[in-house]
Amino acid sequence: MEKKIQYIILSLLVAFGLRPQAISQDIHFSQFFEAPLLRNPSLAGIFTGDIRVQTVFRDQWNSLTNAYKTFSINAEYKMPVGKGSDFFTTGIQLLHDRAGTVSWVSTHVLPALNYHKSLSNGKNRYLSLGFMGGFVQRSFDRSKMTTNSQYDGMGDGETFIKPKYTYMDAAAGMSYNSQIGENPNNNFFLGVAYHHLTKPKNSFYRDASAELEAKWVGSAGIRFSVTPASYLTLQADHSRQGQFQETIAGALYGIKLGDDWDKPLYTLHGGAFIRWEDALIPVIKLDYTPFSVSFSYDVNLSKLKTSSYGRGGFEIGISYIGFISREIETLNCPRF
């Protein structure tokens, strides 16, 4: 009986587009490293190349009900500024999320701009300041909603007219990234971002008091060689939004395959991340320059693991990182 009650509660939460572990929190991915602009707009352009396109698809909890399908795509282009080693990065973040039996949909269109200030003439060492802003639209299918009033012939009983609204949103962030020692492939970054600068109203009822709470995100990462043919990458995020907080951290071990370790034919990564008190996330990733593909699966560790039978969310990430201008290959530039 207890399991049945838990299942009913979970289904109701999903039906209204609410995530039990993070009600009112922003949409997030387990492969957060494949959606850098959602972490911090100042992480745009911090890669080896001048163009990057990344996409992540998440499918969660379909073993229980019509749950969540989330799709993200970001694109960035990095260009030198002046005669020094400074750079600009322009980019855009697109996000689409559909949840629950009432087709609760969120669509985000967020252009971004990031300025990278060089702090060294001889090494890759940069301070970056980024901004991102655009519009967000939320909606649901009113015809799929069932309430007690409908059984009394009174419609769905809700007073709002249009099950759709749009608001403007913005974020700002700062990050510092630098190579470690003389090897430009060994590097790290630290960053902090503030989301929802516009304090948007988040309500179908046009309730002025239903303000989307601000979110702080702290990010860090380090990459270093273990052997000439392998390296370790560690990344972590900690976010706070109102009374909610989330920590996710983990590592990927990469092995280069091929005769030339400076330009390997393939690089195979394996590792795991943990979302504290929520999920264990095994990850596997394959690089075939300039493309990468990654897979992950959430093993539920939260209080809902009994109802979900430990099942969480499946994600696939695909990315392209390359050079349009070969001149940038020889320059100091922001990278990780």
C-alpha distance (Angstrom), angle and dihedral (degrees) to the residues before:
residue distance angle dihedral
M1 . . .
E2 3.81 . .
K3 3.82 90.6 .
K4 3.80 90.6 49.2
I5 3.81 91.8 52.0
Q6 3.81 91.0 48.8
Y7 3.80 89.9 50.8
I8 3.82 91.9 50.9
I9 3.81 91.9 49.4
L10 3.79 91.7 48.2
S11 3.80 92.2 48.8
L12 3.82 91.3 50.6
L13 3.78 91.7 50.4
V14 3.79 91.3 49.6
A15 3.81 91.8 46.7
F16 3.80 89.9 60.3
G17 3.78 94.4 43.5
L18 3.81 97.0 -107.9
R19 3.78 124.8 142.0
P20 3.81 108.2 -144.0
Q21 3.81 93.9 -149.1
A22 3.79 92.8 49.0
I23 3.80 113.8 19.2
S24 3.84 109.1 -178.0
Q25 3.78 91.9 9.5
D26 3.77 123.1 127.3
I27 3.80 122.3 -95.7
H28 3.80 111.0 -87.9
F29 3.80 141.1 179.8
S30 3.78 133.0 -137.2
Q31 3.82 86.7 -139.3
F32 3.80 89.1 57.3
F33 3.81 89.1 154.2
E34 3.83 88.2 67.7
A35 3.84 92.3 56.5
P36 3.84 103.6 50.2
L37 3.81 97.7 161.2
L38 3.80 90.8 58.0
R39 3.81 87.0 56.9
N40 3.78 99.1 43.9
P41 3.84 130.8 -21.3
S42 3.82 89.3 -139.7
L43 3.83 88.7 67.1
A44 3.82 88.7 69.8
G45 3.79 110.1 113.8
I46 3.81 97.5 16.1
F47 3.79 97.9 127.4
T48 3.81 139.5 91.4
G49 3.79 101.7 -88.8
D50 3.78 138.8 36.5
I51 3.81 100.5 -104.3
R52 3.79 130.3 46.2
V53 3.79 132.3 174.6
Q54 3.82 119.5 -177.4
T55 3.77 133.3 177.7
V56 3.80 131.9 -175.9
F57 3.81 127.9 -171.7
R58 3.81 121.3 -165.7
D59 3.83 126.0 -167.8
Q60 3.81 112.9 -174.9
W61 3.81 137.3 -176.1
N62 3.81 97.8 -11.4
S63 3.81 87.8 143.0
L64 3.82 87.1 72.6
T65 3.79 107.8 34.0
N66 3.80 143.8 -38.4
A67 3.77 92.6 -51.7
Y68 3.80 134.6 156.6
K69 3.78 133.9 -22.3
T70 3.79 114.3 176.6
F71 3.80 127.5 -178.8
S72 3.81 126.6 -172.4
I73 3.79 130.7 -178.9
N74 3.80 127.3 176.2
A75 3.78 130.1 178.8
E76 3.81 128.1 -168.3
Y77 3.79 136.8 -177.2
K78 3.80 121.8 -166.0
M79 3.83 123.2 -157.8
P80 3.84 135.3 176.8
V81 3.81 119.8 -108.4
G82 3.82 121.3 -144.9
K83 3.80 123.2 -36.9
G84 3.79 96.7 -48.5
S85 3.79 131.9 73.5
D86 3.82 97.4 -88.0
F87 3.81 121.3 122.7
F88 3.79 141.9 -163.2
T89 3.80 122.6 -148.5
T90 3.78 122.1 -162.2
G91 3.78 119.4 -169.2
I92 3.76 149.0 149.9
Q93 3.80 134.1 -136.2
L94 3.81 119.8 -152.6
L95 3.79 121.0 -174.3
H96 3.81 132.2 178.8
D97 3.81 124.0 -178.0
R98 3.82 127.7 179.4
A99 3.81 120.0 -175.1
G100 3.78 140.8 172.2
T101 3.77 136.1 0.7
V102 3.82 90.8 -66.5
S103 3.85 90.8 59.8
W104 3.79 95.4 -118.2
V105 3.84 101.8 -162.9
S106 3.80 130.8 -168.0
T107 3.81 120.9 -175.7
H108 3.83 122.5 -173.2
V109 3.83 126.8 -169.1
L110 3.81 108.9 -178.2
P111 3.84 123.8 167.2
A112 3.82 114.9 -158.6
L113 3.80 138.6 -157.8
N114 3.81 126.4 -168.2
Y115 3.82 130.9 -176.8
H116 3.82 118.7 -156.6
K117 3.82 116.3 -158.2
S118 3.81 115.0 -160.1
L119 3.80 114.1 -131.4
S120 3.81 97.4 -175.9
N121 3.79 136.6 42.5
G122 3.79 94.8 -152.5
K123 3.81 105.6 36.0
N124 3.80 140.6 42.9
R125 3.80 98.9 -97.3
Y126 3.79 119.1 143.8
L127 3.78 143.7 168.4
S128 3.82 111.0 -153.0
L129 3.80 131.0 -164.2
G130 3.80 117.2 -168.3
F131 3.80 138.9 -177.9
M132 3.79 130.9 -168.6
G133 3.79 128.8 -177.1
G134 3.78 142.9 153.9
F135 3.78 141.1 111.6
V136 3.79 135.8 -46.5
Q137 3.79 125.1 -159.7
R138 3.81 124.2 -163.5
S139 3.80 126.0 -171.6
F140 3.79 144.7 150.3
D141 3.80 136.8 -161.5
R142 3.78 105.6 -100.1
S143 3.82 91.9 -167.8
K144 3.83 89.4 65.3
M145 3.80 94.1 54.1
T146 3.82 118.1 100.9
T147 3.83 123.4 -163.8
N148 3.81 136.9 165.0
S149 3.81 90.3 -103.1
Q150 3.80 91.3 65.5
Y151 3.80 90.7 62.6
D152 3.81 88.1 55.7
G153 3.81 92.5 51.5
M154 3.81 92.6 -109.3
G155 3.80 99.1 119.5
D156 3.78 115.7 -117.3
G157 3.81 92.1 -41.1
E158 3.80 94.7 -125.3
T159 3.81 120.9 131.3
F160 3.82 100.8 -151.8
I161 3.80 115.5 99.5
K162 3.80 106.1 -154.0
P163 3.82 120.9 40.9
K164 3.80 90.4 -150.7
Y165 3.79 136.6 76.2
T166 3.81 138.3 168.8
Y167 3.78 132.3 -150.7
M168 3.79 138.7 175.8
D169 3.79 118.2 -112.8
A170 3.81 135.4 -175.6
A171 3.79 142.0 -179.0
A172 3.80 136.9 -168.8
G173 3.77 131.9 -163.7
M174 3.78 146.7 170.9
S175 3.79 129.8 -150.5
Y176 3.79 140.3 176.9
N177 3.78 122.0 -151.3
S178 3.78 131.0 176.9
Q179 3.76 142.5 164.8
I180 3.81 117.9 -109.4
G181 3.78 114.8 -125.5
E182 3.78 119.2 -34.1
N183 3.80 98.0 -39.7
P184 3.85 109.6 92.3
N185 3.82 89.5 -158.9
N186 3.81 90.9 64.2
N187 3.77 106.9 75.7
F188 3.79 147.3 134.0
F189 3.79 140.9 -156.2
L190 3.80 138.4 -157.0
G191 3.79 124.3 -166.1
V192 3.79 145.7 169.0
A193 3.81 127.7 -163.9
Y194 3.80 137.9 -174.2
H195 3.82 116.8 -150.2
H196 3.84 130.8 -163.2
L197 3.80 97.4 32.1
T198 3.80 89.8 166.6
K199 3.84 93.4 56.7
P200 3.82 90.9 -135.3
K201 3.79 122.5 -153.9
N202 3.80 109.1 -112.8
S203 3.80 106.2 -162.5
F204 3.81 139.8 105.9
Y205 3.82 86.4 -151.9
R206 3.84 91.9 60.6
D207 3.80 86.7 -118.8
A208 3.82 106.7 174.4
S209 3.80 90.8 -156.6
A210 3.84 92.8 57.6
E211 3.79 94.5 89.6
L212 3.79 121.1 169.0
E213 3.78 104.7 -117.7
A214 3.78 120.4 -121.6
K215 3.79 118.4 -105.1
W216 3.79 129.4 -147.4
V217 3.80 118.7 -158.2
G218 3.79 125.1 -170.0
S219 3.82 115.9 -166.9
A220 3.78 135.2 -174.4
G221 3.78 138.1 171.9
I222 3.78 140.1 172.2
R223 3.80 131.6 -170.8
F224 3.79 124.9 -171.5
S225 3.80 139.5 161.9
V226 3.80 118.5 -101.0
T227 3.81 95.8 -179.6
P228 3.83 130.8 -7.8
A229 3.83 87.3 -92.3
S230 3.81 100.6 40.6
Y231 3.78 142.9 44.4
L232 3.80 141.0 -178.3
T233 3.80 126.2 -128.1
L234 3.81 120.9 -165.0
Q235 3.80 123.4 -173.9
A236 3.79 135.8 173.2
D237 3.80 140.8 176.4
H238 3.79 130.3 -166.4
S239 3.81 117.9 -170.4
R240 3.81 134.5 -177.2
Q241 3.78 124.6 -166.0
G242 3.79 116.8 169.4
Q243 3.79 108.6 -54.3
F244 3.82 92.7 -16.3
Q245 3.77 127.9 89.2
E246 3.79 134.3 176.8
T247 3.78 134.6 -167.7
I248 3.80 123.7 -167.6
A249 3.79 124.5 174.3
G250 3.78 140.5 154.8
A251 3.77 148.7 127.9
L252 3.79 142.0 -106.4
Y253 3.80 123.1 -154.1
G254 3.80 113.0 -150.3
I255 3.81 125.8 -157.1
K256 3.83 119.7 -166.7
L257 3.80 116.1 -137.1
G258 3.80 122.5 -160.3
D259 3.78 140.5 49.7
D260 3.83 97.5 -76.8
W261 3.82 111.8 59.6
D262 3.82 91.4 -172.2
K263 3.82 89.3 58.5
P264 3.82 105.8 20.1
L265 3.78 120.7 -168.8
Y266 3.82 90.2 -134.6
T267 3.78 136.6 3.4
L268 3.80 117.1 -156.9
H269 3.81 118.3 -158.2
G270 3.78 127.9 -168.7
G271 3.77 132.1 173.5
A272 3.77 146.3 102.4
F273 3.78 142.9 -104.3
I274 3.77 130.6 -155.7
R275 3.78 127.7 -146.1
W276 3.77 101.0 -153.1
E277 3.84 113.5 -106.8
D278 3.80 90.4 -8.5
A279 3.81 119.4 63.4
L280 3.79 148.8 -7.4
I281 3.81 110.6 -136.1
P282 3.83 120.9 -160.8
V283 3.83 111.6 -161.9
I284 3.79 134.0 -166.9
K285 3.80 123.1 -175.7
L286 3.81 135.1 -178.9
D287 3.81 124.6 -160.9
Y288 3.79 118.6 -158.5
T289 3.79 100.8 169.6
P290 2.99 122.8 -85.8
F291 3.84 90.7 13.3
S292 3.80 132.9 60.5
V293 3.78 132.5 -173.8
S294 3.80 125.4 -168.2
F295 3.81 135.8 -174.7
S296 3.79 130.3 -163.9
Y297 3.77 139.2 168.8
D298 3.81 129.5 -160.3
V299 3.80 114.9 -132.0
N300 3.79 103.1 -158.4
L301 3.82 114.1 -123.9
S302 3.81 97.9 163.8
K303 3.80 129.2 102.3
L304 3.81 87.6 -85.6
K305 3.82 93.5 63.8
T306 3.83 91.4 99.4
S307 3.80 92.4 56.0
S308 3.80 94.6 39.8
Y309 3.83 93.8 41.9
G310 3.80 87.4 -127.7
R311 3.80 92.3 -60.2
G312 3.75 118.4 138.6
G313 3.79 133.9 156.1
F314 3.81 134.6 -35.8
E315 3.80 119.1 -144.3
I316 3.77 135.0 -173.7
G317 3.79 123.5 -169.5
I318 3.81 128.5 -166.7
S319 3.78 124.5 -175.3
Y320 3.79 141.2 176.5
I321 3.82 121.5 -157.6
G322 3.78 119.8 176.5
F323 3.78 150.0 132.6
I324 3.77 127.3 -93.5
S325 3.80 91.5 172.8
R326 3.82 112.7 42.0
E327 3.81 88.3 -162.5
I328 3.82 89.6 76.6
E329 3.81 89.9 59.9
T330 3.81 89.2 71.8
L331 3.83 96.9 42.5
N332 3.76 131.4 86.4
C333 3.77 106.0 -104.9
P334 3.84 141.1 157.8
R335 3.80 109.8 -77.7
F336 3.76 144.7 154.1
